[in-house]
Amino acid sequence: MQVKLLDLTHQYLNIRREVRKVIDEVCDSQHFILGPTVERFERNLAQYCNTKHAIGVSSGTDALLCALMAIDIKSGDEVICPSFTFFATGGSIARLGAKPIFVDIEPDTFNIDPKQIAAKITARTRAIMPVHLFGHMANMEAINDIAKSKGIPVIEDAAQSIGAKRSGQVCCHSLAGCLSFFPSKNLGGFGDSGAICTDNDEFAAKVKLLRVHGTEQQYYHKVIGGNFRIDALQAAVLDVKLKHLNTWHEARRHNAALYDSLFAKSKVKTPKIDPANYSIYNQYVIRVPNRDAVREHLLKSGVGCAVYYPLPLHQQECFIKMGVGGGSLPESEKASHEVLALPIYPELKEEEIRYVAKTVLEAL
């Protein structure tokens, strides 16, 4: 049996008429940059995320970059973030000349360990950037308490967690939440795009200014920004998909529950979800001690799988000069040798999930 890690074909076929209709509408209008299609999507996204503002941008990476620019992160500043995450988390900080200060993760949730944040705060700390990894949220209560006591803003890397909840609240638990609509995300576009969600009017105005090269009037620039605009075509597609998102979340949760039951009483460590959280399972990530052997057996058996992430940021070549050193973040380093993502997309059939689980168990 062949089971892909992600197969978007079924999703597209189910909504093809809706998508083609809105694409044709944008093409007929010939209004491709910002405009009414983008504004409609932003209103609907803000309502979904329960925030006052949702500002569409060009990618999840640019959402992080633009949000950091909006709080004036600059050379010499420090921003605290996890090391076990996608590169954009640390990369967006470094692109502004600031220094990412890497913190270890909780071994069960893969999210940043709040207990280790306070010790990393210095006089140069200008922000904390937790990541809601794999579709479940970090402990924002503890993180916000630390940030508030030090007067430090929090920017959430929520690229993998649109629709995830903590204590019943969606998305943004701080100054801003940054989303990615990369095609593989639960809410994925037909290319790159992202968004920044916030309740802060001043911050939202700054983001909107920055995403169009710092201009409110064409060719007159108040600040140095960037080209962070979302395309109207992306906004149109995402607006269609947004209506289906909760249904897709529930299908992923159903698939995860089946995996959990199939791996019960085995050597497989299944995702641990904090009771306060509603996970949307952007990935279903297990831990196994012989990860590479399991991955090889899955691939030979026709099962798609992936390692998120094989090398923590503090061990990446471009960050080695920071001198964090191997062994300094042991949980991040251990996770990078044990994690394996399995197919979890909504359209999976039960027999496919059972085949994937059986194949994993064969390799243990």
Long-range contacts (C-beta under 8 A, 24 or more apart in sequence): 1-301, 1-302, 1-351, 1-352, 1-355, 2-302, 2-303, 3-302, 3-303, 3-304, 3-343, 3-348, 3-352, 3-355, 3-356, 4-304, 4-343, 5-304, 5-305, 5-306, 5-341, 5-342, 5-343, 6-184, 6-304, 6-343, 6-345, 7-345, 7-347, 8-183, 8-184, 8-188, 8-345, 10-347, 11-248, 11-345, 11-346, 11-347, 15-240, 15-241, 15-244, 18-240, 19-237, 19-240, 22-236, 22-237, 22-239, 22-240, 23-233, 23-236, 23-237, 25-236, 26-232, 26-233, 26-236, 29-232, 31-232, 32-231, 32-232, 32-233, 33-229, 33-231, 33-232, 34-212, 34-229, 34-230, 34-232, 35-232, 37-232, 37-235, 37-236, 37-239, 38-230, 38-232, 38-235, 40-235, 40-239, 41-235, 41-236, 41-238, 41-239, 41-242, 42-195, 42-235, 44-239, 44-242, 45-195, 45-197, 45-238, 45-242, 46-197, 48-163, 48-170, 48-242, 48-245, 49-162, 49-170, 49-171, 49-172, 49-177, 49-197, 50-169, 50-170, 50-171, 50-172, 51-171, 51-172, 51-177, 51-197, 51-198, 51-199, 52-198, 52-199, 52-200, 52-201, 52-204, 53-196, 53-197, 53-198, 53-199, 53-200, 53-201, 53-204, 54-195, 54-196, 54-197, 55-195, 55-196, 55-197, 55-198, 55-204, 55-207, 55-208, 55-211, 56-193, 56-194, 56-195, 56-229, 56-230, 56-234, 56-235, 57-193, 57-194, 57-195, 57-196, 57-207, 57-211, 57-228, 57-229, 57-230, 58-192, 58-193, 58-194, 58-211, 58-227, 58-228, 58-229, 58-230, 58-231, 59-180, 59-182, 59-192, 59-193, 59-194, 60-88, 60-159, 60-178, 60-179, 60-180, 60-181, 60-182, 60-185, 60-192, 60-194, 61-88, 61-91, 61-92, 61-180, 61-194, 62-194, 62-226, 62-228, 63-159, 63-178, 63-179, 63-180, 63-194, 63-195, 63-196, 63-228, 64-88, 64-89, 64-92, 64-129, 64-155, 64-157, 64-159, 64-178, 65-92, 65-95, 65-96, 65-226, 65-228, 66-196, 66-207, 66-210, 66-211, 66-225, 66-226, 66-228, 67-155, 67-176, 67-178, 67-196, 67-207, 68-92, 68-93, 68-96, 68-98, 68-127, 68-155, 69-96, 69-210, 69-225, 69-226, 70-176, 70-203, 70-206, 70-207, 70-210, 71-126, 71-127, 71-153, 71-155, 71-175, 71-203, 72-126, 73-98, 73-126, 73-127, 74-98, 76-124, 77-124, 77-125, 77-126, 77-127, 78-122, 78-124, 78-125, 78-126, 79-125, 79-126, 79-127, 79-128, 79-129, 80-117, 80-120, 80-121, 80-125, 80-127, 80-128, 80-129, 81-112, 81-128, 81-129, 81-130, 81-131, 81-157, 82-111, 82-112, 82-130, 82-131, 82-133, 82-332, 83-312, 83-313, 83-314, 83-315, 83-324, 83-329, 83-332, 84-110, 84-133, 84-309, 84-312, 84-313, 84-329, 84-331, 84-332, 84-335, 84-336, 85-131, 85-133, 85-157, 85-309, 85-313, 86-131, 86-159, 86-308, 86-309, 87-313, 87-316, 88-157, 88-159, 89-129, 89-131, 89-157, 89-313, 90-313, 90-319, 93-129, 94-318, 94-319, 98-126, 99-124, 99-322, 100-313, 100-319, 100-322, 101-125, 102-312, 102-313, 102-314, 102-319, 102-324, 102-329, 102-332, 103-329, 104-329, 104-330, 104-331, 104-332, 105-329, 105-331, 105-332, 105-335, 106-331, 107-331, 107-334, 107-335, 108-272, 109-133, 109-136, 109-138, 109-272, 109-273, 109-274, 110-134, 110-285, 110-335, 110-339, 111-136, 111-137, 111-138, 111-139, 112-138, 112-143, 113-331, 114-138, 114-139, 114-142, 114-143, 114-146, 115-142, 117-143, 117-146, 118-146, 121-146, 121-150, 121-152, 125-150, 125-152, 126-152, 126-153, 127-152, 127-153, 127-154, 127-155, 128-152, 128-153, 128-154, 128-155, 129-154, 129-155, 129-156, 129-157, 130-154, 130-156, 130-157, 131-156, 131-157, 131-159, 131-160, 132-156, 132-157, 132-158, 132-160, 132-161, 132-164, 133-160, 134-160, 134-271, 134-279, 134-281, 134-282, 134-283, 134-284, 134-285, 134-308, 135-160, 135-161, 135-164, 135-186, 135-252, 135-279, 135-280, 135-281, 135-282, 135-283, 136-161, 136-164, 136-271, 136-273, 136-274, 136-277, 136-279, 136-280, 136-281, 137-161, 137-164, 137-165, 137-166, 137-173, 137-274, 137-277, 139-274, 140-166, 140-173, 140-174, 141-167, 143-174, 144-173, 144-174, 147-174, 158-197, 159-185, 159-194, 160-185, 160-282, 160-283, 161-280, 161-282, 162-186, 162-187, 162-245, 162-280, 163-187, 163-245, 163-246, 163-249, 163-280, 164-277, 164-278, 164-279, 164-280, 165-277, 165-278, 166-274, 166-276, 166-277, 166-278, 167-276, 168-278, 171-197, 172-197, 172-198, 172-199, 175-200, 175-203, 176-200, 176-203, 176-207, 181-234, 181-238, 185-282, 186-245, 186-248, 186-249, 186-252, 186-280, 186-282, 187-238, 187-241, 187-242, 187-245, 188-241, 189-234, 189-237, 189-238, 190-233, 190-234, 190-237, 191-231, 191-234, 192-234, 193-230, 193-231, 193-234, 193-235, 193-238, 194-230, 195-230, 247-346, 248-346, 249-280, 249-281, 251-346, 251-347, 252-280, 252-281, 252-284, 252-344, 252-345, 252-346, 253-279, 253-280, 253-281, 255-281, 255-284, 255-344, 255-345, 255-346, 255-348, 255-353, 256-281, 256-284, 256-344, 258-350, 258-353, 258-354, 259-284, 259-286, 259-342, 259-344, 259-353, 259-356, 259-357, 262-353, 262-354, 262-357, 262-358, 263-357, 263-360, 263-361, 266-361, 266-364, 267-364, 268-360, 268-361, 268-364, 269-338, 281-344, 283-308, 283-341, 283-344, 284-341, 284-342, 284-343, 284-344, 285-339, 285-340, 285-341, 285-342, 286-339, 286-340, 286-341, 286-342, 286-360, 287-335, 287-338, 287-339, 287-340, 288-338, 288-340, 288-360, 288-364, 289-338, 290-363, 290-364, 291-337, 291-338, 291-339, 291-340, 293-363, 294-340, 294-360, 294-363, 294-364, 295-340, 296-363, 297-359, 297-362, 297-363, 298-340, 298-356, 298-359, 298-360, 298-363, 301-359, 303-342, 303-343, 303-355, 303-356, 303-359, 304-343, 305-340, 305-341, 305-342, 305-343, 306-340, 306-341, 307-336, 307-339, 307-340, 307-341, 308-339, 308-341, 309-336, 309-339, 310-336, 311-336, 312-336
